[in-house]
Amino acid sequence: MLRRIRPRELTVPALGRFKAHKRCYKVLSIETSCDDTCVALIDRPQDTNEPSCPPSRPVVIDHLKKTLNSTTDGGVIPIKAHLHHQRSLAPLVREICKKHGIGPQNPPDLVCVTRGPGMPGCLTVGLEVAKGLAAAWSRPLVGVHHMLGHLLISRLQCKGQSGSPPQFPFLSLLVSGGHTILVYSKSVLEHEILAETIDIAAGDSLDKCARVIGMQGVMLGKELEQFVFSNVSGSEALSKSVNEYEAQLKKNPDFALMDLPNPLRNKTGRVNLLAFSFAPFITAVKTSLEKYHCNDINNMTLSKRKLIGYQIQTAIFQHITDKIKTALEVHKGKLEGVKDFVCSGGVGSSKLLKKMLQDQLGSNPNSAGKVSIEKFHFPEPALCTDNAIMIGWAGIELWESAKLYTDLNEGLPVRKWPLNHILGVDGWVNRS
Ligand code: ZN
């Protein structure tokens, strides 16, 4: 699958500029795998060959995003998403290029694009535009795995940003409306999925549970959190709010009674099952409302509805946290050197989930012999959802560390692309 060619055989003129491992280049990136049409421009401003230079830090120059409105459809319809990208991508590319003086006289140095996994029609729109630009500007193309973008985004440390990025090996929870996976990453190209969902994603479940309790619109997981924790900001206020909810539940357990499950628990004949399951929560919410609350969601007091929302969030996040604990125990030998934990994806920006992960998985002096996480990384919400910055950054990592780019002929869309086989598709070219 991986084609090795000698530098003199390279036909992409821009490659000559990178031979001295110079990190001084501009990257244009495109993401169209689902319902967001995104374009970004990233700058890699320094030359690491110069010892007097401080460590190279990229600069995100711009990011444009246009999301398909699926409010009335109740989900993303592939043909509508395809049309949305066809309508939106070229204008967005034109806008970003015009705004930043990008064109035939001043092209970017590298073009990155999501190659998969995703809806083939949607991927094709982004890939064909990216290929066209790379060919027209004689620049190399890097076809990026969408989930690799989510995985590596927390390693993007921009100029002026404090803290240190996660170091390999690290663990990541990628949790959104489309996926829920726990990944162990050893390098840019080596990833192992430790647990994934057997039915629907956590975000999908939150969304459907929120509909059951009467919420309407899109991205209801986010709306549910805003409803439960309205006007709560900062970790202290969040802890206070959680304590208040717990106290209310303790004081009057029947007031907002819900029988919510913790699926795939260890039991006789089934131990340490490493997988997530979120579909049972939807049924349980429906059943509990019918059984204890006469399904009268519209006549409920606000405080009762909030308590129900809080219990739904807590139950789903506890299931996630428990399964991560199981993974840390089951794979403790393999995960010994892991100190960093990344939580990314749309649901990953939930304040309650972050708190539960930190409270329950953080370093604990009593957990001798077990893996204990020292540092948590939560990319900012705008980088947790689909965006082109993560595709540009993952492309930079593939280009710089793995020394790979994508052949314009063989780089086709990949509908299903296992994260543990990044190199398992045609079209990679090694530039070293
Ligand atoms: Zn995504």
Boltz pocket constraint, residues with backbone or C-beta under 6 A from the ligand:
constraints:
  - pocket:
      binder: B
      contacts: [[A, 146], [A, 150], [A, 176], [A, 178], [A, 384], [A, 385], [A, 386]]
      max_distance: 6.0
